[in-house]
Amino acid sequence: MDKGFSKDFLWGSASAAYQIEGGARKGGKGPSIWDIYSKVEGNTFKNTTGEVAIDFYNRYEEDIELMKEMGLGAYRFSVSWPRIFHNGSGEVNQEGVNFYHKIIDKMIESGIEPILTIYHWDLPQALQDKYGGWESREIIEDFTNYCITLYKEFGSKVKYWVSLNEQNIFTSLGYLLALHPPKINNYQRFINANHIASLANARAIAEFRKYVPNGKIGPSFAYGPAYAISPKSEDILAMENAQELTNWLWMDVYAWGRYPKIAIKLLEKMNITIPFEDEDQEILNSSKPDFMGINYYSTSTFKDKNNEEAVYNIRQSGNTVQGDIDKLITDDLYTPATNPHVKLTDWNWVIDPQGLRVALRRITSRYDLPILITENGLGAFDELTENKKVHDNYRIDFLKEHLLAIKDATADGSEVLGYCTWSFQDLFSWLNGYQKRYGFIYVDRDEESEKELKRYKKDSFYWYKEVIATNGEKL
């Protein structure tokens, strides 16, 4: 039976501070690790930065008016930690606090539910310099203090909160694959930083209960269901291993406060240990999320290392910065394989709408938590025509198929609170510069020039407007 979308379903979109705000040195903001990292030649596509980004810092009223015109029900944005604390701790930067008050007030006035992401990768550089950022337990106190500051300031206005965005991505790309700051390739250090982030996340949620008792909070996890390339038992076991070390290693901790037993054993086989201290288990047990936030883009397929028939031949697009790490210690447990049954995006990401249904069902069965889809979208080369139009039917098709998958998963029994596309506006796409466009709003700038940063509504803008107006009845 097709249940459709609930009456209070959150029709939203999303962004991150460093990717849209700009204003890198305005309003008392301190430098983040991305402010520094993106200025090192070769770290990003064509050495682009978020120094100006799409200038949301100065144009937020214009952008929120466009959201209002669309009828957007919710907007997930992140607060920049160094905009609140110039050096990551110490004195609060009131000018930064006031900036986010203005954004939140404008959203509420426009009938848009604010969803506040506490941490979306822009760690204050001062804390990276002071004690090594996420590799030091000192960050737990500084992060907790930062969270409490936000709860006190915005807790009466904001109901929905995301604690950490894609902890699995910022730890793995930063400490394992050497593609994000601090550009390290060490599995043990990756596990160490990740464990500290898990403790910080638990503390953040525990404090949230004290300051925002009527709010809802959860992490936002980059979840891609694992598939096996074949029904061979060896490939199935490889898929199970991948699921343990790429999904459950985080999600079990979020939902239950404990690491999965099999994942711990797999780590031990690689001589990797989770650096537990006496009170850690108590901290992890101290809080549970109200929902599981997921960022869904694609699925991943795996094979046994000895399966030579299933080769992995998907390569990153040439329009991005590529890593040079070609071997990981997990390769003996699982290796990637190419799924021959899916299409690919311009950046060779797998397009698998039914994978979202699989994701929602697996999360529901394992954790029995409500789910908030905090990101889903298509990065593509968009063309602005001579008459200033963008005909992005490919994006409409992508989003439509994923929304149909959500409807099916809801009928299956999953509770989905809302759906945030990535993203509302085109933005700075980390390693990919400004060419990889995700938004309903075309922002006219590129890697070479900021131009006038004019906004143009794409065809998908009008499509999503109608989807929202009909509560998903007209896709």
C-alpha positions in Angstrom: 0.0 0.0 0.0 1.3 3.4 -1.0 1.3 5.5 2.2 2.6 8.7 0.6 4.2 11.4 2.6 3.0 12.5 6.1 1.3 15.8 6.6 4.2 17.2 8.5 6.9 15.8 6.2 9.8 18.3 6.0 10.4 19.3 2.4 13.8 20.8 2.6 17.2 21.5 1.2 20.7 21.8 2.6 24.1 23.5 2.6 27.3 24.0 4.7 28.8 27.2 6.0 32.2 27.0 4.3 30.6 26.1 1.0 28.2 29.0 0.7 29.0 31.8 3.2 32.2 33.5 2.1 33.0 36.4 4.3 36.1 34.5 5.4 37.5 37.3 7.4 34.4 39.3 8.1 32.4 39.7 11.3 35.2 38.5 13.6 35.4 35.1 12.0 38.6 33.1 12.6 40.3 30.8 10.1 39.0 27.3 9.7 41.1 24.3 8.6 39.4 24.7 5.2 40.4 28.3 4.9 44.0 27.2 5.2 43.9 23.9 3.4 42.2 25.2 0.3 44.9 27.9 -0.2 47.6 25.3 -0.6 48.2 24.7 -4.3 46.9 21.4 -5.6 44.6 20.7 -2.7 41.4 21.7 -4.6 40.3 21.8 -8.3 42.0 24.8 -9.9 43.1 25.9 -6.4 39.6 27.2 -5.6 38.6 28.3 -2.1 35.5 29.3 -0.2 36.9 32.7 0.5 33.9 34.2 -1.2 32.0 31.0 -2.1 28.5 32.2 -3.2 28.5 35.2 -0.8 25.6 33.9 1.3 27.1 36.0 4.1 25.9 39.1 2.3 23.1 37.7 0.2 21.3 35.5 2.7 18.1 37.6 2.5 18.0 37.2 -1.3 18.5 33.4 -1.0 16.0 32.9 1.7 13.5 34.9 -0.3 14.0 32.4 -3.1 13.4 29.6 -0.7 10.2 31.3 0.4 9.1 31.6 -3.3 9.7 27.9 -3.7 7.7 27.1 -0.6 10.6 25.3 1.0 9.5 23.8 4.3 12.9 23.3 5.9 16.5 24.5 5.3 19.5 22.7 6.8 22.4 25.0 7.2 25.6 24.8 9.3 27.1 27.2 11.8 30.7 28.0 11.3 32.6 27.2 14.6 35.3 29.8 14.0 32.6 32.4 13.4 31.3 31.8 16.9 34.7 31.4 18.5 37.5 33.1 16.6 40.1 30.7 18.1 37.7 27.7 18.7 37.3 28.6 22.4 37.4 31.5 24.8 35.4 34.6 24.2 32.2 34.3 22.1 32.2 36.4 19.0 28.9 38.2 19.3 28.9 39.4 15.8 29.0 35.9 14.5 26.2 34.9 16.9 24.1 37.8 15.6 24.6 36.7 12.0 23.0 33.3 12.6 20.2 34.9 14.6 19.4 37.0 11.5 19.4 33.9 9.3 17.2 31.9 11.6 14.8 34.8 12.1 14.5 35.3 8.4 13.8 31.7 7.8 11.1 31.5 10.5 9.5 34.7 9.1 9.5 33.0 5.7 7.8 29.8 7.0 10.9 27.7 6.8 11.9 25.3 9.5 15.6 25.8 10.4 17.7 22.6 10.8 20.9 23.6 12.4 24.1 21.5 11.7 26.6 22.1 14.5 29.7 20.8 12.7 30.2 20.6 9.0 34.0 20.2 8.7 35.2 23.7 9.3 37.2 23.1 12.5 38.9 26.2 13.8 42.5 26.2 12.6 43.6 27.4 16.0 42.5 24.1 17.6 44.3 22.1 14.9 47.4 24.1 15.7 47.0 24.0 19.4 46.5 20.3 20.0 46.0 18.5 16.7 42.2 18.9 16.4 40.3 15.7 16.4 43.3 13.7 17.4 43.3 15.2 20.9 40.7 14.6 23.6 41.0 18.3 24.5 38.6 18.9 21.6 35.8 17.2 23.5 35.5 20.0 26.0 35.9 22.7 23.4 33.3 21.2 21.2 30.9 20.7 24.1 31.3 24.3 25.1 30.7 25.4 21.5 27.5 23.2 21.4 26.2 24.6 24.7 26.8 28.1 23.4 24.6 27.3 20.3 21.9 25.6 22.4 21.6 28.7 24.7 21.5 31.1 21.8 19.3 29.3 19.3 17.6 26.5 21.3 14.3 28.5 21.7 14.1 29.0 17.9 15.5 25.8 16.4 13.8 22.4 16.9 15.9 20.2 14.6 19.6 19.9 15.1 22.3 17.8 13.4 25.4 17.2 15.7 28.2 16.0 13.4 27.9 15.9 9.6 29.4 12.9 8.0 31.8 11.9 10.7 32.8 8.9 8.6 33.7 11.1 5.7 35.7 13.9 7.5 37.6 11.3 9.5 38.4 8.9 6.6 39.2 11.6 4.0 41.2 13.6 6.6 43.1 10.8 8.3 43.0 7.8 6.0 42.8 8.9 2.4 44.7 12.1 2.7 42.3 14.1 0.6 40.9 16.5 3.3 42.7 18.3 6.1 44.9 17.4 7.9 45.8 15.1 4.9 47.0 12.0 6.8 47.2 8.4 5.6 47.2 6.2 8.8 44.5 3.8 9.7 45.2 3.8 13.4 45.1 7.6 13.6 41.9 7.6 11.6 40.3 5.2 14.2 41.7 7.4 17.0 40.3 10.6 15.7 37.0 8.9 14.9 36.7 7.6 18.4 37.2 11.0 19.9 34.6 12.4 17.5 32.2 9.8 18.6 32.8 10.8 22.3 32.3 14.5 21.3 29.0 13.6 19.5 27.7 11.7 22.5 28.6 14.6 24.8 26.9 17.1 22.5 23.6 15.1 22.5 23.7 14.6 26.3 24.0 18.4 26.8 21.3 19.0 24.2 18.8 17.3 26.5 19.5 19.8 29.2 19.2 23.0 27.1 16.8 22.1 24.3 14.4 19.6 26.0 11.7 19.9 23.3 14.1 19.7 20.4 15.3 16.8 18.3 18.9 15.9 17.5 20.8 13.3 15.6 24.0 12.8 13.6 24.1 13.0 9.8 25.8 9.9 8.5 27.0 9.4 4.9 25.3 6.0 4.4 25.8 3.9 1.3 24.4 0.3 1.5 27.0 -2.4 0.7 26.3 -4.9 -2.0 28.1 -8.1 -2.9 29.2 -8.4 -6.6 28.0 -12.0 -6.7 26.2 -14.6 -4.6 29.4 -16.4 -4.0 29.9 -16.8 -0.2 33.3 -15.2 -0.4 31.9 -12.1 -1.9 29.0 -12.1 0.6 31.5 -12.2 3.4 33.5 -9.4 1.9 30.3 -7.3 1.7 29.5 -8.1 5.3 33.0 -7.0 6.3 32.6 -3.8 4.4 29.3 -3.1 6.1 30.8 -3.6 9.5 33.7 -1.2 8.9 32.1 1.4 6.6 28.6 1.6 8.2 27.9 -0.1 11.5 31.2 1.1 13.1 29.5 4.5 13.3 25.8 3.8 13.3 25.9 1.2 16.1 27.7 3.7 18.3 25.1 6.4 17.5 22.1 4.2 18.2 23.3 1.9 20.9 26.4 3.5 22.4 28.6 0.5 21.5 30.9 -0.7 18.8 29.8 -3.8 16.8 31.6 -6.9 18.0 32.5 -8.2 14.6 34.0 -4.8 13.5 36.2 -4.8 16.7 37.4 -8.3 15.8 38.1 -7.2 12.2 40.1 -4.2 13.5 42.1 -6.5 15.8 43.0 -8.7 12.8 44.6 -5.6 11.3 46.4 -4.8 14.7 44.1 -1.7 15.0 42.7 -0.9 18.4 40.0 1.6 19.5 41.6 3.8 22.2 39.2 3.3 25.0 39.7 5.0 28.4 37.9 4.4 31.6 34.9 6.6 31.2 34.4 6.3 27.5 31.8 3.6 27.5 29.7 5.6 30.0 30.0 8.7 27.8 28.9 6.7 24.7 26.0 5.2 26.7 24.9 8.6 28.0 22.9 9.7 24.9 20.8 8.4 22.1 19.7 10.3 19.0 16.1 11.2 18.2 16.6 10.3 14.6 19.2 8.8 12.3 20.2 11.5 9.8 21.5 10.1 6.5 23.2 11.6 3.5 22.5 9.3 0.7 24.2 9.5 -2.7 25.0 6.0 -3.9 25.6 2.4 -3.1 28.9 0.5 -3.0 29.7 -2.9 -4.3 32.3 -5.3 -2.9 34.1 -8.5 -3.7 36.5 -10.9 -2.1 40.1 -10.0 -2.8 40.7 -13.2 -4.7 37.8 -12.7 -7.1 39.6 -11.6 -10.2 36.5 -11.7 -12.4 35.0 -8.7 -10.8 37.3 -5.8 -11.6 36.9 -2.3 -10.2 37.2 0.1 -13.1 35.3 3.2 -12.0 37.7 6.1 -11.8 37.3 9.6 -10.4 36.3 12.2 -12.9 39.3 14.1 -14.3 37.6 17.3 -13.1 38.5 16.8 -9.4 41.5 16.3 -7.2 42.4 12.7 -7.0 44.1 10.9 -4.2 47.3 8.8 -4.6 46.4 6.2 -1.9 46.0 3.0 -4.0 46.1 0.4 -1.2 44.5 0.1 2.2 44.9 -2.5 5.0 41.3 -3.3 4.6 41.8 -4.7 1.1 42.3 -8.2 2.4 38.8 -8.0 4.0 36.9 -6.4 1.2 37.7 -4.7 -2.1 35.5 -2.5 -4.3 33.9 -3.9 -7.4 32.1 -2.3 -10.3 28.3 -2.7 -10.3 27.4 -3.3 -14.0 23.7 -2.6 -13.4 23.9 1.1 -12.5 24.4 4.4 -14.3 27.0 7.0 -13.3 27.0 10.7 -12.7 29.3 13.2 -14.4 31.7 12.5 -11.5 31.3 8.7 -11.8 29.2 8.4 -8.7 26.8 5.4 -8.8 23.2 6.4 -9.5 21.0 3.9 -7.6 17.6 5.2 -6.4 16.5 1.8 -5.1 19.6 1.8 -3.0 17.9 4.5 -0.9 15.0 2.2 -0.3 17.5 -0.5 0.7 19.1 2.0 3.1 15.9 3.1 4.7 14.8 -0.5 5.2 18.1 -1.6 6.7 18.2 1.3 9.1 14.6 0.7 10.2 15.2 -3.0 10.8 18.5 -2.5 12.6 17.8 0.6 14.7 14.1 1.2 14.7 14.7 5.0 14.6 13.0 7.7 12.6 15.1 8.8 9.7 15.8 12.3 8.4 17.3 12.4 4.9 19.7 15.2 5.4 21.3 15.1 1.9 20.5 13.7 -1.5 21.3 15.2 -4.8 23.0 15.1 -8.2 26.3 16.9 -8.9 26.4 17.7 -12.6 27.7 20.1 -15.3 24.9 22.6 -15.7 24.7 25.0 -18.7 23.3 28.5 -18.4 21.7 29.2 -21.8 21.8 32.6 -23.6 18.3 33.4 -22.2 19.6 32.6 -18.7 17.8 29.3 -18.2 19.1 25.9 -16.9 17.3 22.9 -18.3 18.3 20.2 -15.8 15.8 17.4 -16.4 18.5 15.0 -15.4 18.4 16.4 -11.9 14.6 16.3 -11.8 14.7 12.6 -12.9 17.3 11.8 -10.3 15.4 13.4 -7.4 12.0 12.0 -8.6 13.3 8.5 -8.6 14.7 8.9 -5.1 11.5 10.3 -3.8 9.6 7.3 -5.2 12.0 5.1 -3.4 11.2 7.0 -0.1 7.5 6.5 -0.7 8.1 2.7 -1.2 10.3 2.6 1.9 7.6 4.4 3.9 5.1 1.8 2.7 7.6 -0.9 3.8 7.5 0.5 7.3 10.3 3.1 7.5 9.5 6.4 9.3 11.0 9.3 7.3 10.7 12.7 8.9 11.9 14.7 5.9 14.0 15.1 2.8 16.7 17.7 2.3 18.2 17.9 -1.2 21.8 18.8 -1.7 21.7 21.6 -2.3 19.4 24.7 -2.6 22.0 26.9 -4.3 25.1 25.9 -6.3 28.1 26.1 -4.0 31.8 25.5 -3.5 32.1 21.7 -3.8 35.2 21.1 -1.7 37.7 19.3 -4.0 35.6 20.0 -7.1 35.5 23.8 -7.1 32.4 25.5 -8.6 31.9 23.4 -11.7 30.1 20.5 -9.9 26.6 22.0 -9.5 23.9 20.6 -7.2 21.4 23.4 -6.7 18.0 24.5 -7.7 19.6 27.9 -8.1 22.3 28.5 -10.6 25.0 30.8 -9.1 26.8 32.5 -12.0 30.5 32.1 -11.0 33.3 29.7 -11.8 36.8 28.9 -10.7 38.3 31.8 -12.6 35.9 34.6 -11.7 33.3 35.4 -9.1 31.5 37.5 -11.8 28.4 39.1 -10.2 27.2 36.0 -8.4 23.8 36.4 -9.9 21.2 33.8 -9.1 19.0 32.0 -11.7 16.2 29.6 -11.1 16.7 26.2 -12.9 13.9 24.1 -14.2 14.3 21.9 -11.1 13.3 24.9 -9.0 9.9 25.0 -10.4 9.6 21.2 -10.3 10.4 21.0 -6.6 8.1 23.9 -5.9 5.2 21.8 -7.3 6.4 18.7 -5.4 6.2 20.7 -2.2 2.9 22.3 -3.0 1.3 18.9 -3.5 3.1 17.2 -0.6 4.8 14.8 -3.0 1.6 13.8 -4.8 2.8 15.3 -8.1 6.4 14.2 -8.8 
